[in-house]
């Protein structure tokens, strides 16, 4: 008897980590510091919430089914702003709005790969990408990265077989935080074009990239749609996590295939969320710039406070967007260490074992710190607790 698709993969890591909190008594003197999840916990700004309320009260169509690939106005806004940002040409017909970026990845994969095919994922990988491939019956081929957490195009090429359908990159990276240089991204795009496979580039955290200007020039290639799929999330930019709004930019033929999947799963993206994303794109540029500045300051705070734990043997491997990826000094696997940190230091983080294949033991020495909801003072407190921690 065949096992169900959901049995082919692991339990959701963030939900598993939350269960580690059960039975632990947190105090005013030592409250929980939760650095396990990369999602803003604050609501959208008041003006955006008011717009959502106005749409809910006054726009009857917002409560009905909408187009499977999203509102025309939002698709056009994404096409215009992204064309300007990347110095290329994106047509509204090449934009699909999805129920979050995870669904965008799933839709892309459903249009690319079938049972027994292969997709290359750099490690440490984003675990939800691995989970979807497992459930789709697609083999995730790990592409190990070095101490700088950057994938090597030549190493990737050596992994390509007749079954390879795509390479998936995340930049700024989750979980590593590193920003992939434009030259590196271009090399992967060239590889994909040459091998006639797809390059998927998940830019969920593009709004918090530390670099000025476009992070890459892939859309400048007039033939970009032959081999490129870009994924994006509105959740982090406008605090719309609960509304589930993402985007997929790809060729018209690719979106025609993805539409079959999207129509079957959700019929259409959340209408209120789409109107919120559209209003945010048109009205919250200055506010978003402030959000970016705050995240970049928290990134700097990670580096500023690393000396508190560096002399204890901790090492910073990568930092950027919402994440710091670190190597711990203890003679203990990181999944066991993560539970100990909850019990003794009241710190909830995710172990590197959640981002690597089980056969890759390097994950046992690594941890991810998600600092989206911890300000500079909180980061200092976090590092002081890590410095004081003993097994």
C-alpha positions as a Markdown table, in Angstrom:
| # | Residue | x | y | z |
|---|---|---|---|---|
| 1 | Unk | 0.0 | 0.0 | 0.0 |
| 2 | Unk | 1.3 | 3.4 | -0.9 |
| 3 | Unk | 1.7 | 6.0 | 1.9 |
| 4 | Unk | -0.2 | 9.3 | 1.6 |
| 5 | Unk | 1.8 | 12.2 | 0.3 |
| 6 | Unk | 1.9 | 14.0 | 3.6 |
| 7 | Unk | 3.7 | 11.0 | 5.2 |
| 8 | Unk | 6.6 | 11.5 | 2.8 |
| 9 | Unk | 7.9 | 14.6 | 4.7 |
| 10 | Unk | 8.6 | 15.9 | 8.2 |
| 11 | Unk | 6.4 | 17.8 | 10.6 |
| 12 | Unk | 6.3 | 21.6 | 10.3 |
| 13 | Unk | 9.4 | 22.8 | 12.1 |
| 14 | Unk | 8.0 | 26.0 | 13.6 |
| 15 | Unk | 5.1 | 24.1 | 15.0 |
| 16 | Unk | 7.4 | 21.5 | 16.4 |
| 17 | Unk | 9.5 | 24.1 | 18.1 |
| 18 | Unk | 6.4 | 25.7 | 19.7 |
| 19 | Unk | 5.7 | 22.5 | 21.4 |
| 20 | Unk | 9.1 | 22.8 | 23.2 |
| 21 | Unk | 7.5 | 25.7 | 25.2 |
| 22 | Unk | 4.9 | 23.4 | 26.8 |
| 23 | Unk | 5.4 | 23.1 | 30.6 |
| 24 | Unk | 8.1 | 25.8 | 30.7 |
| 25 | Unk | 7.4 | 28.6 | 33.2 |
| 26 | Unk | 8.6 | 31.9 | 32.0 |
| 27 | Unk | 9.1 | 34.8 | 34.4 |
| 28 | Unk | 9.2 | 38.6 | 34.4 |
| 29 | Unk | 12.9 | 38.4 | 35.2 |
| 30 | Unk | 13.5 | 35.9 | 32.4 |
| 31 | Unk | 10.8 | 36.2 | 29.8 |
| 32 | Unk | 10.8 | 34.1 | 26.6 |
| 33 | Unk | 12.8 | 35.5 | 23.7 |
| 34 | Unk | 11.3 | 34.0 | 20.6 |
| 35 | Unk | 13.6 | 34.0 | 17.6 |
| 36 | Unk | 12.2 | 31.0 | 15.9 |
| 37 | Unk | 9.9 | 32.5 | 13.2 |
| 38 | Unk | 10.5 | 35.1 | 10.5 |
| 39 | Unk | 7.2 | 36.8 | 10.5 |
| 40 | Unk | 6.3 | 40.3 | 11.9 |
| 41 | Unk | 4.0 | 40.0 | 14.9 |
| 42 | Unk | 2.8 | 43.7 | 14.7 |
| 43 | Unk | -0.3 | 44.5 | 12.7 |
| 44 | Unk | -0.2 | 46.5 | 9.5 |
| 45 | Unk | 0.0 | 50.3 | 10.0 |
| 46 | Unk | -3.2 | 52.0 | 11.0 |
| 47 | Unk | -3.8 | 53.6 | 7.5 |
| 48 | Unk | -3.6 | 50.2 | 5.8 |
| 49 | Unk | -5.9 | 48.6 | 8.4 |
| 50 | Unk | -8.4 | 51.4 | 7.7 |
| 51 | Unk | -8.2 | 50.7 | 4.0 |
| 52 | Unk | -8.8 | 47.0 | 4.6 |
| 53 | Unk | -11.9 | 48.0 | 6.7 |
| 54 | Unk | -13.2 | 50.4 | 4.0 |
| 55 | Unk | -12.8 | 47.7 | 1.3 |
| 56 | Unk | -14.6 | 45.2 | 3.5 |
| 57 | Unk | -17.5 | 47.5 | 4.1 |
| 58 | Unk | -17.9 | 49.3 | 0.8 |
| 59 | Unk | -16.6 | 47.0 | -2.0 |
| 60 | Unk | -19.0 | 44.2 | -2.5 |
| 61 | Unk | -16.8 | 42.5 | -5.2 |
| 62 | Unk | -14.1 | 42.0 | -2.5 |
| 63 | Unk | -16.2 | 39.3 | -0.9 |
| 64 | Unk | -16.7 | 37.3 | -4.2 |
| 65 | Unk | -14.5 | 35.0 | -6.2 |
| 66 | Unk | -11.9 | 37.0 | -8.2 |
| 67 | Unk | -9.6 | 36.1 | -11.0 |
| 68 | Unk | -7.5 | 33.0 | -10.4 |
| 69 | Unk | -4.3 | 34.8 | -11.2 |
| 70 | Unk | -5.2 | 37.8 | -9.1 |
| 71 | Unk | -6.6 | 41.3 | -9.5 |
| 72 | Unk | -5.6 | 43.0 | -12.7 |
| 73 | Unk | -4.7 | 46.2 | -10.9 |
| 74 | Unk | -2.3 | 44.5 | -8.5 |
| 75 | Unk | -0.7 | 42.4 | -11.3 |
| 76 | Unk | -0.1 | 45.6 | -13.3 |
| 77 | Unk | 1.3 | 47.4 | -10.2 |
| 78 | Unk | 3.8 | 44.6 | -9.6 |
| 79 | Unk | 4.8 | 44.6 | -13.2 |
| 80 | Unk | 5.4 | 48.3 | -13.3 |
| 81 | Unk | 7.2 | 48.6 | -10.0 |
| 82 | Unk | 9.4 | 45.5 | -10.5 |
| 83 | Unk | 10.2 | 46.6 | -14.1 |
| 84 | Unk | 11.4 | 49.9 | -12.8 |
| 85 | Unk | 13.3 | 48.3 | -9.8 |
| 86 | Unk | 15.1 | 45.7 | -11.9 |
| 87 | Unk | 15.6 | 47.7 | -15.1 |
| 88 | Unk | 13.8 | 45.2 | -17.2 |
| 89 | Unk | 10.5 | 44.6 | -18.9 |
| 90 | Unk | 7.8 | 42.6 | -17.1 |
| 91 | Unk | 4.3 | 42.5 | -18.5 |
| 92 | Unk | 1.2 | 42.3 | -16.2 |
| 93 | Unk | 0.3 | 39.0 | -18.0 |
| 94 | Unk | 3.6 | 37.6 | -16.6 |
| 95 | Unk | 2.5 | 38.2 | -13.0 |
| 96 | Unk | 0.3 | 35.9 | -10.9 |
| 97 | Unk | -0.9 | 36.8 | -7.4 |
| 98 | Unk | -0.9 | 33.8 | -5.1 |
| 99 | Unk | -2.0 | 32.9 | -1.6 |
| 100 | Unk | 1.4 | 33.6 | -0.1 |
| 101 | Unk | 4.9 | 32.9 | -1.4 |
| 102 | Unk | 4.8 | 29.3 | -0.3 |
| 103 | Unk | 1.9 | 28.7 | -2.7 |
| 104 | Unk | 3.8 | 30.5 | -5.4 |
| 105 | Unk | 6.6 | 28.0 | -5.0 |
| 106 | Unk | 4.2 | 25.1 | -5.0 |
| 107 | Unk | 2.5 | 26.4 | -8.1 |
| 108 | Unk | 5.8 | 26.9 | -9.9 |
| 109 | Unk | 6.9 | 23.3 | -9.0 |
| 110 | Unk | 3.6 | 21.8 | -10.2 |
| 111 | Unk | 4.2 | 23.5 | -13.5 |
| 112 | Unk | 7.8 | 22.3 | -13.8 |
| 113 | Unk | 8.3 | 18.8 | -12.2 |
| 114 | Unk | 6.7 | 15.5 | -12.0 |
| 115 | Unk | 7.1 | 12.3 | -10.0 |
| 116 | Unk | 10.8 | 11.3 | -9.9 |
| 117 | Unk | 12.1 | 14.5 | -11.2 |
| 118 | Unk | 14.9 | 16.5 | -9.4 |
| 119 | Unk | 15.2 | 20.0 | -8.1 |
| 120 | Unk | 18.5 | 21.4 | -6.7 |
| 121 | Unk | 18.2 | 23.2 | -3.4 |
| 122 | Unk | 21.3 | 24.9 | -1.8 |
| 123 | Unk | 21.7 | 23.9 | 1.9 |
| 124 | Unk | 20.9 | 25.1 | 4.4 |
| 125 | Unk | 17.5 | 25.1 | 2.6 |
| 126 | Unk | 14.2 | 26.7 | 3.4 |
| 127 | Unk | 12.4 | 23.7 | 4.9 |
| 128 | Unk | 9.0 | 24.4 | 3.3 |
| 129 | Unk | 10.5 | 24.1 | -0.1 |
| 130 | Unk | 11.9 | 20.7 | 0.8 |
| 131 | Unk | 8.5 | 19.7 | 2.3 |
| 132 | Unk | 6.6 | 20.6 | -0.9 |
| 133 | Unk | 9.0 | 18.7 | -3.1 |
| 134 | Unk | 8.7 | 15.6 | -0.8 |
| 135 | Unk | 4.9 | 15.7 | -1.0 |
| 136 | Unk | 5.0 | 16.2 | -4.8 |
| 137 | Unk | 7.3 | 13.2 | -5.2 |
| 138 | Unk | 10.2 | 15.3 | -6.5 |
| 139 | Unk | 13.7 | 14.6 | -5.3 |
| 140 | Unk | 15.4 | 17.5 | -3.6 |
| 141 | Unk | 19.1 | 17.4 | -4.5 |
| 142 | Unk | 21.1 | 19.2 | -1.8 |
| 143 | Unk | 23.8 | 21.6 | -3.0 |
| 144 | Unk | 26.1 | 22.1 | 0.0 |
| 145 | Unk | 27.4 | 25.6 | 0.6 |
| 146 | Unk | 30.7 | 26.5 | 2.3 |
| 147 | Unk | 31.5 | 28.7 | 5.3 |
| 148 | Unk | 30.1 | 31.8 | 3.4 |
| 149 | Unk | 26.8 | 30.0 | 2.8 |
| 150 | Unk | 27.0 | 30.9 | -0.9 |
| 151 | Unk | 26.2 | 28.2 | -3.5 |
| 152 | Unk | 28.7 | 27.4 | -6.3 |
| 153 | Unk | 27.3 | 27.3 | -9.8 |
| 154 | Unk | 30.0 | 24.8 | -10.9 |
| 155 | Unk | 29.1 | 22.4 | -8.0 |
| 156 | Unk | 25.4 | 22.8 | -9.1 |
| 157 | Unk | 26.2 | 21.9 | -12.7 |
| 158 | Unk | 27.9 | 18.7 | -11.5 |
| 159 | Unk | 24.6 | 17.7 | -9.9 |
| 160 | Unk | 22.5 | 18.2 | -13.0 |
| 161 | Unk | 21.1 | 15.0 | -14.5 |
| 162 | Unk | 18.5 | 14.3 | -17.2 |
| 163 | Unk | 15.9 | 14.4 | -14.5 |
| 164 | Unk | 16.9 | 17.9 | -13.2 |
| 165 | Unk | 14.1 | 20.4 | -13.8 |
| 166 | Unk | 15.1 | 23.5 | -11.7 |
| 167 | Unk | 17.5 | 25.1 | -9.3 |
| 168 | Unk | 15.8 | 27.1 | -6.5 |
| 169 | Unk | 17.6 | 30.0 | -4.8 |
| 170 | Unk | 16.5 | 32.2 | -1.9 |
| 171 | Unk | 18.1 | 35.7 | -1.6 |
| 172 | Unk | 18.4 | 37.3 | 0.8 |
| 173 | Unk | 18.6 | 33.8 | 2.1 |
| 174 | Unk | 16.4 | 32.0 | 4.5 |
| 175 | Unk | 17.8 | 30.6 | 6.8 |
| 176 | Unk | 21.3 | 31.9 | 6.2 |
| 177 | Unk | 20.6 | 35.6 | 5.8 |
| 178 | Unk | 23.3 | 36.1 | 3.2 |
| 179 | Unk | 22.6 | 38.2 | 0.1 |
| 180 | Unk | 23.7 | 36.5 | -3.1 |
| 181 | Unk | 25.9 | 38.8 | -5.2 |
| 182 | Unk | 24.5 | 39.8 | -8.6 |
| 183 | Unk | 27.3 | 38.1 | -10.4 |
| 184 | Unk | 26.5 | 34.8 | -8.6 |
| 185 | Unk | 22.8 | 35.0 | -9.4 |
| 186 | Unk | 23.7 | 35.8 | -13.1 |
| 187 | Unk | 25.9 | 32.7 | -13.2 |
| 188 | Unk | 23.0 | 30.5 | -12.0 |
| 189 | Unk | 20.7 | 32.1 | -14.6 |
| 190 | Unk | 23.3 | 31.4 | -17.3 |
| 191 | Unk | 23.6 | 27.8 | -16.1 |
| 192 | Unk | 19.8 | 27.4 | -16.2 |
| 193 | Unk | 19.5 | 28.8 | -19.7 |
| 194 | Unk | 22.4 | 26.7 | -21.0 |
| 195 | Unk | 21.0 | 23.5 | -19.4 |
| 196 | Unk | 17.4 | 24.3 | -20.4 |
| 197 | Unk | 16.1 | 24.1 | -16.8 |
| 198 | Unk | 14.3 | 26.7 | -14.7 |
| 199 | Unk | 15.9 | 29.1 | -12.2 |
| 200 | Unk | 13.5 | 29.9 | -9.4 |
| 201 | Unk | 14.6 | 32.9 | -7.3 |
| 202 | Unk | 12.6 | 33.4 | -4.1 |
| 203 | Unk | 13.0 | 37.1 | -3.1 |
| 204 | Unk | 10.6 | 37.1 | -0.2 |
| 205 | Unk | 12.9 | 39.4 | 1.7 |
| 206 | Unk | 14.0 | 41.7 | -1.2 |
| 207 | Unk | 12.5 | 44.8 | 0.6 |
| 208 | Unk | 15.1 | 44.3 | 3.4 |
| 209 | Unk | 18.2 | 43.8 | 1.2 |
| 210 | Unk | 21.0 | 46.0 | 2.4 |
| 211 | Unk | 22.2 | 47.0 | -1.1 |
| 212 | Unk | 21.0 | 50.0 | -3.0 |
| 213 | Unk | 19.6 | 49.5 | -6.4 |
| 214 | Unk | 18.6 | 46.3 | -8.1 |
| 215 | Unk | 20.1 | 43.1 | -6.4 |
| 216 | Unk | 20.5 | 41.5 | -9.8 |
| 217 | Unk | 20.0 | 42.2 | -13.5 |
| 218 | Unk | 18.2 | 39.1 | -14.6 |
| 219 | Unk | 15.1 | 40.9 | -16.0 |
| 220 | Unk | 17.3 | 43.0 | -18.3 |
| 221 | Unk | 17.6 | 39.9 | -20.5 |
| 222 | Unk | 14.8 | 40.1 | -23.0 |
| 223 | Unk | 14.5 | 36.3 | -22.9 |
| 224 | Unk | 14.3 | 36.1 | -19.1 |
| 225 | Unk | 11.0 | 34.3 | -19.2 |
| 226 | Unk | 12.5 | 31.3 | -21.0 |
| 227 | Unk | 14.3 | 30.2 | -17.8 |
| 228 | Unk | 13.5 | 32.4 | -14.9 |
| 229 | Unk | 10.7 | 32.4 | -12.3 |
| 230 | Unk | 10.7 | 35.0 | -9.5 |
| 231 | Unk | 8.7 | 34.6 | -6.3 |
| 232 | Unk | 7.8 | 37.4 | -3.9 |
| 233 | Unk | 5.8 | 37.9 | -0.7 |
| 234 | Unk | 3.8 | 41.0 | 0.5 |
| 235 | Unk | 3.6 | 39.5 | 4.0 |
| 236 | Unk | 6.9 | 40.8 | 5.3 |
| 237 | Unk | 6.8 | 44.3 | 3.6 |
| 238 | Unk | 3.3 | 45.3 | 4.8 |
| 239 | Unk | 2.7 | 42.9 | 7.7 |
| 240 | Unk | 0.1 | 40.9 | 5.8 |
| 241 | Unk | 1.1 | 37.5 | 7.0 |
| 242 | Unk | -2.5 | 36.4 | 7.9 |
| 243 | Unk | -3.9 | 37.7 | 4.6 |
| 244 | Unk | -1.6 | 35.3 | 2.5 |
| 245 | Unk | -0.6 | 37.4 | -0.5 |
| 246 | Unk | 2.4 | 36.5 | -2.7 |
| 247 | Unk | 3.4 | 36.7 | -6.3 |
| 248 | Unk | 4.9 | 34.6 | -9.1 |
| 249 | Unk | 6.5 | 36.2 | -12.1 |
| 250 | Unk | 7.1 | 33.9 | -15.1 |
| 251 | Unk | 6.3 | 33.3 | -18.7 |
| 252 | Unk | 2.7 | 33.3 | -19.9 |
| 253 | Unk | 2.8 | 29.6 | -20.7 |
| 254 | Unk | 4.2 | 28.9 | -17.2 |
| 255 | Unk | 1.4 | 30.9 | -15.6 |
| 256 | Unk | -1.2 | 29.1 | -17.7 |
| 257 | Unk | 0.0 | 25.8 | -16.2 |
| 258 | Unk | 0.1 | 27.3 | -12.7 |
| 259 | Unk | -3.4 | 28.5 | -13.1 |
| 260 | Unk | -4.7 | 24.9 | -13.2 |
| 261 | Unk | -3.1 | 24.3 | -9.8 |
| 262 | Unk | -4.2 | 27.6 | -8.3 |
| 263 | Unk | -7.8 | 27.2 | -9.5 |
| 264 | Unk | -8.0 | 23.7 | -7.9 |
| 265 | Unk | -6.5 | 24.7 | -4.5 |
| 266 | Unk | -7.8 | 28.2 | -3.7 |
| 267 | Unk | -9.8 | 29.4 | -6.8 |
| 268 | Unk | -8.5 | 32.9 | -6.2 |
| 269 | Unk | -6.2 | 34.8 | -3.8 |
| 270 | Unk | -7.7 | 36.5 | -0.8 |
| 271 | Unk | -9.4 | 39.6 | -2.1 |
| 272 | Unk | -9.0 | 41.8 | 1.0 |
| 273 | Unk | -5.3 | 40.9 | 1.1 |
| 274 | Unk | -4.8 | 41.8 | -2.5 |
| 275 | Unk | -6.5 | 45.2 | -2.1 |
| 276 | Unk | -4.2 | 45.8 | 1.0 |
| 277 | Unk | -1.1 | 44.9 | -1.0 |
| 278 | Unk | -2.1 | 47.2 | -3.9 |
| 279 | Unk | -2.7 | 50.1 | -1.5 |
| 280 | Unk | 0.5 | 49.4 | 0.3 |
| 281 | Unk | 2.5 | 49.4 | -3.0 |
| 282 | Unk | 1.0 | 52.7 | -3.9 |
| 283 | Unk | 1.1 | 54.5 | -0.6 |
| 284 | Unk | 3.6 | 53.0 | 1.9 |
| 285 | Unk | 6.9 | 53.5 | 0.2 |
| 286 | Unk | 8.2 | 55.9 | 2.8 |
| 287 | Unk | 6.8 | 53.7 | 5.7 |
| 288 | Unk | 8.5 | 50.6 | 4.2 |
| 289 | Unk | 11.8 | 52.5 | 3.9 |
| 290 | Unk | 11.5 | 53.0 | 7.7 |
| 291 | Unk | 10.8 | 49.4 | 8.2 |
| 292 | Unk | 13.9 | 48.5 | 6.1 |
| 293 | Unk | 16.1 | 50.9 | 8.1 |
| 294 | Unk | 14.9 | 49.2 | 11.4 |
| 295 | Unk | 15.7 | 45.7 | 10.1 |
| 296 | Unk | 19.1 | 46.9 | 8.9 |
| 297 | Unk | 19.8 | 48.3 | 12.3 |
| 298 | Unk | 18.9 | 45.0 | 13.9 |
| 299 | Unk | 21.2 | 43.3 | 11.4 |
| 300 | Unk | 24.0 | 45.7 | 12.5 |
| 301 | Unk | 23.1 | 44.9 | 16.2 |
| 302 | Unk | 23.8 | 41.2 | 15.5 |
| 303 | Unk | 27.3 | 42.0 | 14.4 |
| 304 | Unk | 27.8 | 44.6 | 17.1 |
| 305 | Unk | 27.0 | 42.1 | 19.9 |
| 306 | Unk | 28.7 | 39.0 | 18.4 |
| 307 | Unk | 31.8 | 39.7 | 20.6 |
| 308 | Unk | 29.6 | 38.8 | 23.6 |
| 309 | Unk | 29.6 | 35.2 | 22.4 |
| 310 | Unk | 32.5 | 34.9 | 20.0 |
| 311 | Unk | 35.0 | 34.3 | 22.9 |
| 312 | Unk | 32.7 | 31.5 | 24.0 |
| 313 | Unk | 33.2 | 29.7 | 20.6 |
| 314 | Unk | 30.1 | 30.9 | 18.7 |
| 315 | Unk | 30.6 | 31.9 | 15.0 |
| 316 | Unk | 28.5 | 34.1 | 12.8 |
| 317 | Unk | 28.1 | 32.4 | 9.4 |
| 318 | Unk | 25.6 | 34.7 | 7.8 |
| 319 | Unk | 23.4 | 37.7 | 8.6 |
| 320 | Unk | 20.8 | 39.7 | 6.6 |
| 321 | Unk | 17.2 | 40.4 | 6.1 |
| 322 | Unk | 15.4 | 38.7 | 9.1 |
| 323 | Unk | 18.1 | 36.1 | 9.9 |
| 324 | Unk | 21.4 | 35.3 | 11.5 |
| 325 | Unk | 22.9 | 31.9 | 11.0 |
| 326 | Unk | 25.4 | 30.8 | 13.6 |
| 327 | Unk | 27.7 | 27.9 | 14.6 |
| 328 | Unk | 27.5 | 26.9 | 18.2 |
| 329 | Unk | 30.4 | 25.6 | 20.3 |
| 330 | Unk | 28.8 | 22.8 | 22.3 |
| 331 | Unk | 29.3 | 19.1 | 22.1 |
| 332 | Unk | 25.6 | 18.6 | 21.5 |
| 333 | Unk | 23.4 | 18.3 | 18.4 |
| 334 | Unk | 21.7 | 21.6 | 17.6 |
| 335 | Unk | 18.2 | 20.1 | 18.0 |
| 336 | Unk | 19.0 | 19.0 | 21.5 |
| 337 | Unk | 20.7 | 22.3 | 22.2 |
| 338 | Unk | 17.6 | 24.2 | 21.0 |
| 339 | Unk | 15.5 | 22.4 | 23.6 |
| 340 | Unk | 18.0 | 23.1 | 26.3 |
| 341 | Unk | 18.0 | 26.8 | 25.4 |
| 342 | Unk | 14.3 | 26.9 | 26.0 |
| 343 | Unk | 14.5 | 25.2 | 29.3 |
| 344 | Unk | 17.6 | 27.1 | 30.7 |
| 345 | Unk | 17.8 | 30.4 | 28.9 |
| 346 | Unk | 14.2 | 30.9 | 27.8 |
| 347 | Unk | 15.3 | 31.3 | 24.2 |
| 348 | Unk | 13.4 | 29.7 | 21.4 |
| 349 | Unk | 15.4 | 29.3 | 18.2 |
| 350 | Unk | 15.6 | 26.7 | 15.4 |
| 351 | Unk | 18.4 | 24.2 | 15.0 |
| 352 | Unk | 20.4 | 23.7 | 11.8 |
| 353 | Unk | 19.2 | 20.2 | 11.6 |
| 354 | Unk | 15.8 | 21.6 | 10.4 |
| 355 | Unk | 17.5 | 23.1 | 7.4 |
| 356 | Unk | 19.8 | 20.2 | 6.2 |
| 357 | Unk | 19.4 | 16.6 | 5.0 |
| 358 | Unk | 19.7 | 14.1 | 7.9 |
| 359 | Unk | 22.9 | 12.8 | 6.4 |
| 360 | Unk | 24.5 | 16.2 | 6.6 |
| 361 | Unk | 25.8 | 16.4 | 10.1 |
| 362 | Unk | 27.0 | 20.0 | 9.8 |
| 363 | Unk | 23.5 | 21.1 | 10.7 |
| 364 | Unk | 24.1 | 19.7 | 14.2 |
| 365 | Unk | 26.5 | 22.6 | 14.9 |
| 366 | Unk | 24.3 | 25.4 | 13.5 |
| 367 | Unk | 21.4 | 27.5 | 14.6 |
| 368 | Unk | 19.1 | 30.1 | 13.0 |
| 369 | Unk | 18.2 | 33.3 | 14.8 |
| 370 | Unk | 15.2 | 35.2 | 13.3 |
| 371 | Unk | 15.4 | 38.7 | 14.6 |
| 372 | Unk | 12.4 | 40.3 | 12.9 |
| 373 | Unk | 10.6 | 40.9 | 16.2 |
| 374 | Unk | 13.6 | 41.6 | 18.5 |
| 375 | Unk | 14.9 | 45.1 | 18.6 |
| 376 | Unk | 18.5 | 46.2 | 19.3 |
| 377 | Unk | 18.1 | 46.1 | 23.0 |
| 378 | Unk | 16.4 | 42.7 | 22.8 |
| 379 | Unk | 19.3 | 41.4 | 20.6 |
| 380 | Unk | 21.8 | 42.5 | 23.3 |
| 381 | Unk | 19.7 | 40.6 | 25.9 |
| 382 | Unk | 19.6 | 37.6 | 23.7 |
| 383 | Unk | 23.4 | 37.5 | 23.3 |
| 384 | Unk | 23.9 | 38.0 | 27.0 |
| 385 | Unk | 21.8 | 34.9 | 27.6 |
| 386 | Unk | 23.7 | 32.9 | 25.0 |
| 387 | Unk | 27.0 | 34.0 | 26.6 |
| 388 | Unk | 25.9 | 32.9 | 30.0 |
| 389 | Unk | 24.5 | 29.6 | 28.8 |
| 390 | Unk | 26.2 | 26.4 | 29.9 |
| 391 | Unk | 25.3 | 22.8 | 29.3 |
